Structures are given as structure tokens and as C-alpha cells.
Amino acid sequence: MSIPHPLDQLQAAELSVARDVIVQAHPDSVILFRSIYLDEPAKASLTEFLTAEHSRNLSDPTPRPPRQANVHYDVVRADKSQIYTESVVDIHTKREVSRQAYDAADQPSIALEEYRVVMDVCKSSPVFQEAISKFKLPKGFVVEIDPWPYGGPDPGEVIPRYLQGLCFAKDARNGNPDANHYGYPLPLIPVVDAHKQELIRIDKLATGGTADGLAHGTHSPNVLDHCRPSDYAPELLDIKLRDDVKPLNVLQPEGPSFKVSDDSLIEWQKWRFRVGFNPREGVTLHDVRYDGRSVFYRLSFSEMTVPYGDPRPPFHRKQAFDFGDGGAGRAANNLALGCDCLGVIKYLDSLNINRSGDVSVAKNVICVHEQDNGIGWKHTNFRTDRAVVTRSRELVVQCVVTLANYEYIFAYKFDQAGGLTVETRATGILSVVNIDPGKTSPWGNVVSPGVLAQNHQHIFCLRVDPAVDGYKNTIFREESLPMPLDPEINPFGNAYQVVSQPVKKSGAFDASPSTNLVVKLSNTNVRNPISGRPVSYNFVPPATQLILADPRSIAAQRAKFAKHHVWVTSYKEGELFAGGKFTNQSQAERGGLADAIARDDDTEDSDVVLWSVFGLTHNPRVEDWPVMPIEKIELHFRPADFFDRNPALDVPGVRNMTSVLADGNGTCCAASGEVQRAPESHRQGGEDIPIR
Amino acid sequence: MSIPHPLDQLQAAELSVARDVIVQAHPDSVILFRSIYLDEPAKASLTEFLTAEHSRNLSDPTPRPPRQANVHYDVVRADKSQIYTESVVDIHTKREVSRQAYDAADQPSIALEEYRVVMDVCKSSPVFQEAISKFKLPKGFVVEIDPWPYGGPDPGEVIPRYLQGLCFAKDARNGNPDANHYGYPLPLIPVVDAHKQELIRIDKLATGGTADGLAHGTHSPNVLDHCRPSDYAPELLDIKLRDDVKPLNVLQPEGPSFKVSDDSLIEWQKWRFRVGFNPREGVTLHDVRYDGRSVFYRLSFSEMTVPYGDPRPPFHRKQAFDFGDGGAGRAANNLALGCDCLGVIKYLDSLNINRSGDVSVAKNVICVHEQDNGIGWKHTNFRTDRAVVTRSRELVVQCVVTLANYEYIFAYKFDQAGGLTVETRATGILSVVNIDPGKTSPWGNVVSPGVLAQNHQHIFCLRVDPAVDGYKNTIFREESLPMPLDPEINPFGNAYQVVSQPVKKSGAFDASPSTNLVVKLSNTNVRNPISGRPVSYNFVPPATQLILADPRSIAAQRAKFAKHHVWVTSYKEGELFAGGKFTNQSQAERGGLADAIARDDDTEDSDVVLWSVFGLTHNPRVEDWPVMPIEKIELHFRPADFFDRNPALDVPGVRNMTSVLADGNGTCCAASGEVQRAPESHRQGGEDIPIR
């Protein structure tokens, strides 16, 4: 086994070392493991290593940061209560380097095994069974429970570790386990103590839409009789699948243009970066460089909150923090060749542990592939009719996560012009509740009979730790502003001014498309040789709607990060989470972005971090049912005076010889043919004018 | 020859008929033709025909609208002045149906032959030659002139037909006609009378950036000595082309999934529409239907204005209206297989005429092809680990236009979920002027030594004539608004309200991402059977920056449409152009959107038209030189309660069997393989709970 790079994920043997160290350190307790993953080296030591690596000064012994594991686990007490604990273990010395135990105010994310607890507790609870028995469910249906985070406790409510269960019925008559239960929502929510493994209470749900306001109990016992199947699995559909989608194959006969080595290193078209993966953030990118020059130190999805806008209790507690309450890495799909991606694919695996700390492989959680993105640049010389055109190739690093009903697709897309696009796609199944026959609701849309899809928001936060030609950067806000007509400066009134201001102190601000706000990640110590301006990357923050909940509400208080589009902070070790480290059952954001900017740090020409908050307000359409077509948001990072010309100028404009002409009737193709020039050109070229 | 559909482009024989009718109608004059193209039938008669067509009630004789041609031409007078004239000719009866002559206040777009006039006039002008001779140009360089519209005359300035010429030098020493002259800008602009074919004057240009304000003449005679080559043609590059872009082939062994017939009809995946093409708008789409249901009556790019923000005269007149001054159809590229598109391509041609009315073929001005757009929808059942995933196939109808230095790529992308995305890409070469050595400017960026790329905006307008389940539609503004915490209605403060208001009168409003403004194209007479809401298509107007020029300026006055994002008008026959019919040399928008809304028409439940204004403020980067990587803007039209579920639910989730695994080193590929399941699933499925 070669020496791992400091950013390589921990290997199975390393996980086992960490597990064993923790087990041995608690000889008298039962340990329930939650996660074990690489403890990324501190930035100071990692940048020292990276600097040596890139200057090819790696000597032996190399100044290599220690190889350490984060270990998250519960220590089980005799009274069934559990102490959530985090340790750092040094793999080489097999020693526990640090340990911190937390109390009930700090609730870790939900372990997958806790899902089972909710299901098992309900299944064996006579109270729950009795509540269910009051519904006259159709014959052959079974109950399914989707465990959810409890959400933010109400003001004054103090709770231990709770989970709630959204309940549905599934048509089990034909035995297909993929029959869609979300089409049959049941109007009750059991609340379970996950430590004591007890049913705490059952909340009853309003089903009347508007007419009965916050009341519940308006439904008949035959609560599902007006519902109907909402299947998406092809074998269960009542409609014929399309037979006219002809194959579209992506073939790369010479293989991909990228290289993956060292477990974490990806090289493609002058880009070079490391890929990390951890249970909370999923994919992380590190040490992102173009043609040897540093651009980003670290990129990650930091948090996402999904507050629902239905005020009828207990729906106000439907608010997931999908990273802090769940974990994107934990929820990553095992991707499949030819379904999730086309072409030549490199999949990367990760490792999981169970509650005992046993290691298993999470296959294909990341895919790496290339795709074509249309014309990259083109110019036709109208004098000669000569067109020079290149296509834009992209490298995609993608991960798909399933969080109960919803799916999110996260992708980093590198291009040949020095740009990076960060893409999110939302798909999957809407979170729905029961509604009485014939009723509608201002809080959502009836997407299937008896099924109310509640209005909600998805608010994401991307964390960007820039390293534009070095680790000391400055964030600028650049705006294009009107100038009044003025006889001296602007005599005809057509001028506008571009005003750029450095962000001198940590703080937050909002997108401003009306002033064309561009956020520049700049290095003021390095000037572009042509323009004289600081080398930069541009980022236009998307002006998506911010959180709508009343600022005094628990929903807004626990997601303060969702109040602004852009946050600028000074780098602080371990400060990775926009909504704070502990979001599960939080009543207010703690240690998140609001606290980070309160330090009032200087941020000019320093180790600065940018956080981009964006999202979508999702008022469901009937078309989003039963599985919604993707909703896409893209963030663009583009070089601005970083290079001395278009970096894609050297992309060859090769004609693809496998493209063919269609004959128009869709049944066959003509052989590949030359494009004919117009018999008489419809352009008028000019002659050169010689200088006398 | 079969009877053409009323929306089929005119055929060559039809163009000749129209030409002959006009020539014969002016026996004593010289006629210089500008364009001949289909006069689209009036909406009343066309909708009658379409209704019959779709109800399969086409009888013989069919109530077919008359087949007519628009003929635009100049009648040349003895004094060389020209009367711009428009006639409509009935092809069947060979009669001139109508004629209108215009005076100098109404200047038509620039004919391609007028480009040549500018070049020829300058070439033969001793005054121009003398002005050039004052520059000490490098040996072997020649002068190139890019003819441009004159722009808006200054207040009080009355002119006949003027064009201006942007002047550059080209290194002709190696004889390559594609050497890039834009890297050598010359600081003078000749102004030419296109009718009299005379040089009117030469404007001298400021080259000092800021220091000398509006002054010119600060440059040395060696005005290009600090410039350097800016080539993009591969044979002229001083850098090596990349050799690591391995082929990515799109193969469709069973042919495309679309059908093109009748010259104009395209059918694909339940979509069915007609494609038109005319000299001004380029591609137009008509009678767009999904699964037999009408969605749009007509879609077109209506106008684009490109005002420059450099106040130094005469740069204030750099403002192109690329549709009204030039014409997207006239400037369409002849697309090439394997360069402009991959896969199986169907190209559509158009026809051009020259000044004599002779017809020639414009080959491949439209391309039609399919592309893959990643995951379309996906859900993984966490209980069974079963993932159902479909890919999103798109049908693209694309056109690329070259307007002197710039390129624009316009594409309509249909998807399988009933959505339509309208895409624009800007690429090509920046419009640049000379700047003295070592200087910078607040009005632009130095992108190459001696080359100042001026700040500018591109403001587009898309015209959308909706027909959502019929021709009577209502536009709604739907906003998501916060609700205060309230003990009765919103006890926990998490609720928000969705407020929808019909646009009752013609008018304009702006994008509003902070309230999640969605524009709904609705038919209030047809209700969704599930939700009970009006069937609709949703459109989120992009909140791009509007025109920055002072509202009192000529630049802003002639582009009033660029002051608002969304305009709603009542349908009026022939009202197609956001900036008015005549933009060339306009001093104010006439007959454009500002005038249209002044009619104060009722727009509810009526034949209503939506106009979307969007664009980009382009403050150039060094990376935009010498040819800029594409800048993309997308507009999305998505069904909202138009269907009774996700219309892409019937897209089969077929695994693509040609995708293969990469081995990671980029040199070869493993054979196509099954994806292994994790040895121990990292998900925890729950058991069904039977009902007692």
C-alpha cells in the first residue's frame, strides 16, 4: 500500500484502526458508531504540504500532516440514554488525540439505524396500532412510515432525542415492494424517543385544507377511499411507456480525456484537483488548480434547509436540514452505468460503517465523466465565410442523494475555458399530506386525489474556500451603475460606471441583479499582465428567493444562513457548516454563519471564505407528481483577468466525423456527408484595402 | 409540388413570382430588392385553418388563407435617392395586394450589399486614404472596415441613410485572409451616405482611456506599434492546440426520434410544431402543440439591442439593434455537421435573394437534433434500494447568426416533461477600440495591448404568443409572500402565501426573484381535473439588468422595450417588433412595446401576447479575447397544472448498454459491466407494517 495523500479518503484498514481505538478506550460501555471518516488536516499543515507537493519539493521524510480519523459515536448508558461523542484518532500512532462529549442540546444527525427504530417502535406499539385501526383502510394495504427529523421544538419545548414518522399506506395486494405509498397519506404523525425507543405521542393532522383552518378530524374513517395509485415503477404504470425514444449513445473510442489516480486525484484538460467524500457533505473538492495555478482550496455543499409553509401544527415542524440532520454522503446513491450517466464513466466508492463500526463498501457514490455542452466558442469571418468553431467539453463530478422522498443531484462541472459550474437538480417525490375529497388549500396543491403537496422552499449553501493564485484573497463586490446625463462626463447619457468595492469585514449581503452584482474572488497581489487588474474569478450570486418564514419563527431562527445570498467570513478551522454543526432539533442556528460574521474579522487580502446561499421556492405543480422532473440551479465561477486570453483558444475545432445527416422521416440516416456551401454565398465579403 | 402548408416558407418559384410582379409594377424604375419572404396569414384566418387541420376537417376546397409574399425593396430615383417600399404580393393571383412607401424617417435594416458600399466608398475616397496615411501602420498591413449601423442620430441631427465603418488593420503579410484584424483597431470612423455612395465625414476617436477625457489625438502616429496578433484561426496560433481532447461521439444507430415533413412540420415525443424562417427574426415557431393540445401560437426572437457604455463621442452611437438594423435570418450561418452539432442532424435551408431579386439557397441555416440532458427524473426507494431513473432527452432547433464581430446562438429546446427552454448564447469577438500604451479606461477593459473592449449590454426580447388550450388566455403574476406570525393563522410563523393576480390591462412589469414572481400563461376556461386550477404554463422572468443608459438619452429612448422585463399586450396583427418596425437610425422607439401598452387594452381571457426582456451586462474579461467563450441565458416555460401528472412518467428508464467503465488512467476502457451492489447495503430498509 502506497502512502496515501493527505486528502485521500481513509481506507478500510484505517477505519478499523480508528474503531478499535475507540472501543478499547471505552472498555465498560457499549459503543454505537455513527461515522468514521478522514479528519482533514488543518489548513496550515495541509497548505504547507501542498506547496511542497506542487513545487516538487516532496522529500523523504516529507512534512506530511498526521493521518487522522474523525470518529462519531454514542456511548450507551444503563438507562438507555446515549452520550453523543466525537473523537479524533491518529491512525499511525493508534491514539485518541481528542474527545468531546455532547449533551442533549447538541443532537447529531440521524443514523440510518434510527430509521428502523421509528418503524419498529410504531409497529410494536398498541397505541399506534389503535390509531391506525380507526382508519378504514382498503383491504390489502399496509402502513409505511417515513422517519423524519423532529424539526425545531416549539418555544419552551425541551426534548430528548425525538424523531417523527410520516405515515402512508401501501397497496400490498400484488406484492410489489415498489408500489408508491406516497399516494396514500395517513393523517397522523407518531413521535418517537429514539434513545428510549418509545412512542411519545401521536399528532393528528388537519385534512380540511382551508375551511377548517387548523382543525383536524374532518376526514371520514375511509380516509384513503378518494386516493388512487401514484405509481412510477414502470411495471405498475397504467400507461404505456414511450416506444419512440431511439437510442442516443455516447461513445468515446479512445477512452476518456481524464485520469484518476492516487484514489483522489483527477486530472483533465489542465484542471487538477482532489476529490474527498464524507458522510455529511458528500463530495468535496480540494486543491483545485488550472495549469498549475491554484483556484480553490476547498469546495463543498455546506447545508440545505427545506422549510414547509403549511401553518397547521405540527406541519410547522416539517423542516429538514438535509446535511446536518441527514447527511449527503450517507444518503448517496449507488450509481448505475448507462442510467445515471452516459459515455465512459469512472465511479468512485466510499466506505460506510454500521453501528458496530464494521466497514462496508459504498459502491459508485461518485461518478466522473465527460459530456458535450454544445458550442464552446465560434466566430465566422463574414469576409471569407470561414467559421472557426469549437465544442465545449465538460468534466462532471456527480453525486445523487436520496433523503426519504426527495432526490438531489449535485454536480461540479469543469469546462475548458477555466470555468466551473456547480449544479443542483432536485427530483424525487414531493412530501405530501392527506386532504379531504373536493377540498383545496392555500398551503399547497392537490397533485392527486386526496394528496396535498405542501408549498416549501429548498435553500442550499455552497461553501467556497478560494485560493486564487494563493491563499490570501480579497472578495470584491462589482456593480454596474447608471450615470446621469452630464455635459462633461456623459454628454449623450449612454455611459454607465463599473464600481468595485472590497469586502473589508466579514458580513453578509444579497444578490442584486438590477445592479449586475458580480462577486469577484481576487488576488490583489497578482495583476493580469494585459489589463493590469487583479487576477480574479467571477461569481454572480443567483437572486433566488430567501427564507420566507417570519424572522421570529423557530424555522427562520434555526436557518439564519438562509436570510442572505452571500456571506463572507475569515477562515476558521473546522467552520464548515452554514447552519451550525448541530441542526437536528435546533431552535436557533448556533455556530453557523450568523455567529461567524459576528466575529467582525478583517477579510481583505486574507484567508477568506465565500458562502453562496441559493434555492428554489417550490409551490408544487400537478406535473411534479408522482416523481418530479428535475429542477436545476447552476452557479458559475468564471475566470476574470486570471488568464491572458481565452483559455479555450487552444481547443481544437475538430469536425466530429461520426455525426450524420437525418433524412427527416426519422427512420434512417444518410451517410456522413460534407456540408455544401451555398451555390451563391448569401454573405458579401469585402476586399482588403491596401495602404498607399 | 404538393400544396404548401400556410406556414411553409415560400419556395424559389414563389419568390420569383413575387419579384416579377414587383418589377412589372414599376416599369420605369430600377428596383433594388431587399427581401422576399412569406407573409404569414392573418391570425384569424390561420387559426381557422389550424382548427380545421387539427380536427381533421380539411376538406377540398379547404378554407386556406391566401399564399402571399412580403416584398421589401428600394425604388431608385434619378437623384440616386431611394424610396424604401413594402408590397404584399398574392402568389396565386400574381397581384400586388398592397404597397407602402416610406420616407427617410423610416430606415429599413441594412442590406448586405450596403456593407460593400461602405467599403467601396472608403476605398476610393482620397479623404479616407489621407486620414489613414497619417497613421504609420506596420508594413504589410491592410485596412479592414466593419460596416455598422449609424446608431441613433444626436438630438436635432437629421440625416439621410448613413452607415459608419469601424476600422482595423490586418496583417496581410502571410496572405491568410483570416488573420484577425480586430487586434489592430484604428482610431477613426468614416460615415458614409449609402444612397449617394459618398463619404460624409471622418470621426476621430479618443484613445486615452480616462486621462484625456473626451479628447482625441493623444495617440502617436505609430498607433498600432503596441498592438500584437490576436489570432484565433488555428493555423495562426502561437500556442499548440490541445492534443488530449479525446473524441466524444454521439451515435444514434436507429436514427433520430424526430420526424420532419411538409417542409415545416416537426414531430417529436408528443410535441408537434411548425418552423418558419424570415430575414428579420430568423427561426420562428408556430402552432406548438403537445399531445394534440395547443401551447403556443407563435414564438420568436423579436429584437435585441446592444448599447455601449463609452461616453466619448462618437462611441455613444455604438448601439446595434441586431434584428431591426441587421436581421437574424439574413445573418444566419451555414451550419456544419459535427462542428455546430453532434449526432444525427437534420438541417433546414432557407432562400435568399440579392438586390436583383435572384434567388439563392441559404444552406443549413437551421439545425434540428436531439441531445441528452442528464437525469430527467429519479427516485430511489430507500426500503428496497430500487432506483427508477430516466434520462432527459431534448429536441433542439438551433440557429447561429454572425453580426460583424459577434455571434449569437439561438436555440429552442423541447423536453419530454412538456417543457420548453429558450436558450441564447453569445460568442464571437468583442467590439474594440484603440487605447494608448499603458493606459486603462473606466469604459472598458484592455483585453490585448492597445485594444480596449468597451463595456456594453445585450438586451434581448422574446415574443411569446401563447395558446394554452386555446387562443384566449390570461397572464397571471404569482408571488410567494411572507406572512407575519399570527396566533390564529400562522401561529409558528412558518407559513407563506401564494398570491396570484391576473394582468387585466396591457402593461409592463419587472422580474421579482425576491417574491418568487412566476408569470403564468393560463386558460381560465379549462381547469386541471386534479387540482381544479386553470391549466397553465409557468415562466420565471430572468432578473437580468435592464438598460443602464439615462432615460433621457437617445440610446434609452430608442429602446424603451429594454426598460422592463415583462410586457403584456393584446394581440395586434403584425405587431412583432419590441423596438418598433424601424430601428435603424431611430431616435425613439416608435410602434414598439411602449406604444403597444399605451392602447390600454383589456388583456384578461383574450388573445394576449407576452414579451420577455432579458440580457447581460458585459464588462469584458481578458478571457473574452480574441473569441469569447459562450455566455448562456436560458428561459424556461414549464407546464403547471396543464397535465394530470408528470408528462415524462412514460419515458422508459432504459439502461444505455454502450456506456462503459473507465479504468481511471484515461488510456482505455473496461468492457461494459454490471454495476455491483454494495456487499452490505448502506441503506436500511424498513419492513411493512401489516394492519391488524
Interface residues (C-beta under 8 A of the other chain):
Chain A: L112 E113 Y115 R116 M119 C122 K123 Q129 I132 S133 L137 F141 V142 V143 E144 I145 D154 K170 A172 P177 D178 G213 L214 Y232 A233 P234 L237 I239 K240 L241 R242 D244 V245 K246 P247 L248 N249 V250 L251 Q252 P253 E254 G255 P256 S257 F258 K259 V260 S261 Q269 P307 Y308 G309 D310 P311 P313 F315 H316 Q319 R330 N333 N334 L335 A336 L337 G338 C339 D340 C341 L342 G343 V344 I345 K346 Y347 N352 N354 D358 S360 V361 A362 K363 N364 V368 H369 E370 Q371 D372 G374 I375 G376 W377 K378 H379 T380 N381 F382 R383 T384 D385 R386 A387 V388 V389 R391 S392 R393 V400 T402 A404 N405 E407 I409 D415 Q416 A417 G418 G419 R425 T427 G428 I429 T440 P442 W443 N445 V446 V447 S448 P449 N455 E478 S480 L481 P482 M483 P484 L485 E488 I489 N490 P491 F492 G493 N494 A495 Y496 Q497 V498 A511 P513 S514 T515 N516 N528 I530 S531 G532 R533 N538 A543 T544 Q545 L546 L548 A549 D550 R552 S553 I554 A555 A556 T617 N619 R621 V622 E623 D624 W625 P626 V627 M628 P629 I630 R638 P639 A640 D641 F642 F643 D644 R645 N646 P647 A648 L649 D650 V651 P652 G653 V654 R655 N656 M657 T658 S659 V660 L661 A662 D663 G664 N665 G666 T667 C668 C669 S672 G673 E674 V675 Q676 R677 A678 P679 E680 S681 H682 R683 Q684 G686 E687 D688 I689 P690 I691 R692
Chain B: L112 E113 Y115 R116 M119 C122 K123 Q129 I132 S133 L137 F141 V142 V143 E144 I145 D154 K170 A172 P177 D178 G213 L214 Y232 A233 P234 L237 I239 K240 L241 R242 D244 V245 K246 P247 L248 N249 V250 L251 Q252 P253 E254 G255 P256 S257 F258 K259 V260 S261 Q269 P307 Y308 G309 D310 P311 P313 F315 H316 Q319 R330 N333 N334 L335 A336 L337 G338 C339 D340 C341 L342 G343 V344 I345 K346 Y347 N352 N354 D358 S360 V361 A362 K363 N364 V368 H369 E370 Q371 D372 G374 I375 G376 W377 K378 H379 T380 N381 F382 R383 T384 D385 R386 A387 V388 V389 R391 S392 R393 V400 T402 A404 N405 E407 I409 D415 Q416 A417 G418 G419 R425 T427 G428 I429 T440 P442 W443 N445 V446 V447 S448 P449 N455 E478 S480 L481 P482 M483 P484 L485 E488 I489 N490 P491 F492 G493 N494 A495 Y496 Q497 V498 A511 P513 S514 T515 N516 V518 N528 I530 S531 G532 R533 N538 A543 T544 Q545 L546 L548 A549 D550 R552 S553 I554 A555 A556 T617 N619 R621 V622 E623 D624 W625 P626 V627 M628 P629 I630 R638 P639 A640 D641 F642 F643 D644 R645 N646 P647 A648 L649 D650 V651 P652 G653 V654 R655 N656 M657 T658 S659 V660 L661 A662 D663 G664 N665 G666 T667 C668 C669 S672 G673 E674 V675 Q676 R677 A678 P679 E680 H682 R683 Q684 G686 E687 D688 I689 P690 I691 R692
